[in-house]
Amino acid sequence: MKLEEYTPSQLTELSQQLKENWGIEYTFTNELIFEVGKRRLRMINDHLKKIYQDFLNIEVVGLYFAQFDKNGKLRLSLEGSIKLGPLASKNFYILNYEQVKLWVSGKDIELESKESSELSVYPLISYESQFLGCGLHSGIKKRIFNLVPKVRRIEILY
Amino acid sequence: MKEIPKSFEEKYRKILPDSYQNLFRFYLTPYDGLSKFIRVNTLKTTISYMKNLFTKKGFNFECFDWYTSALKVEDPKNILSKLFEFFLGFFYFQDLSSMIPPIVLQPEQNDMVLDLCAAPGSKTTQISQMMNNTGLIVANDNKIGRLKSLRANCQLIGCTNTVLTRQDGITLKIKNTFDKVLVDAPCSGTGKRSFNFNNYNRKTITFFHNTQTKLLLKGIKAAKPKGTIVYSTCSLEPEENEKVISNIIDRDIVKIKEIEINSLNSKSGLIEFNGEFFNNDVKKCMRLFPHENESEGFFITKMVKL
């Protein structure tokens, strides 16, 4: 696997997107960011630089924390939202208990018109101060489409 | 119905003359699943949060003073994996004895660690949380299917200090690089309740012995001088354990260290089996028998590279 880490200007652009989308102020100082297949972003400690990588057949680096969609819009993964979500100041949707049961089982969330007008394309989803990734918001359908990976879904929540 | 083969029975009558029947009973008793060992993921939550949650939800649990992240939780309704906190990756199911090799390894913040046979990643993710997501762990495995589970578990736990590599550990070229190396070697698995006795034969054990010795030698080579190496298996076979370590000691490339975890029912390594004498230092190795800890059987050795 050929690894190409983000340049300082790409990191600045990424920080800008975080701020614009969710009001997250975060600078990547001790982490390296790599873009891999399907425009997924992975984050790893800068200790990676200390190792001579030519001797290693690297398959995966660090944590998948975000992804660009085909329009270049950024969304955070479940783990990315757990890490960066607490820094968000806008564009998040807080679930109630009935909704969180639906969300973790992979179901979409219906919205009221007012709720929908306050959200942009990839709102962060939260429940009781915990972050559960991003959803895909459709203003026309007034709905947040579920993006929870199938392997993480739980049918019945206790 | 499981049957214990004659050759296995004869061997373990010698190894455990006083308690071999208890060991055999362990294999023959189906797992009831009424309680489960979990590891609290301190990269995402705190131990006190999880203890409070379990208390609030009415789960009985037991703590272990030698590793505060480990809990034994009673789960007769089998609902632990349906908790919201499981969805979030706040805890991880891991057998108690499987948590010991990383504890013996004692990874510290900012260490460079090699986990040579890492999949499915229970120990890798435990090391990651012990290092508080600092430093770097090179987690290697040679099978693509097994790497998938390693990748999924590193993601679930939230590790930002892991690099996953795919290569046969025996062909590893890296030298004198890592502060800590874990060689949790592939083995026959005779320490597991689920061990399939149809696979128990001398040829398999000899195959594992040879592979384990080669892997451990590569692990030692990859460690820095004075670096720590931990060798572990979930096998109870002397050929896969004491015999491997004894061969390594005779090469004068490592020094065996005492393992200081006293709260478990453990035994020392065997210095003799079936007329074959091992290096006296194998006494410092730790043997965990499954029937004595309600957990998988394990063999663990700690050594320092000379």
Interface residues (C-beta under 8 A of the other chain):
Chain A: E31 M43 I44 N45 H47 L48 K50 I51 Y52 F55 L56 N57 I58 E59 V60 V61 G62 L63 Y64 E79 I82 K83 V100 V104 Y127 Q130 L132 V151 R152 I154 E155 I156 L157 Y158
Chain B: K44 K57 I79 S81 K82 L83 F84 F86 F87 L88 G89 N110 M112 N133 T134 G135 L136 V138 N140 L147 R151 A152 C154 Q155 L156 G158 C159 T160 N161 T162 V163 L164 T165 R166 Q167 L172 K173 I174 T177
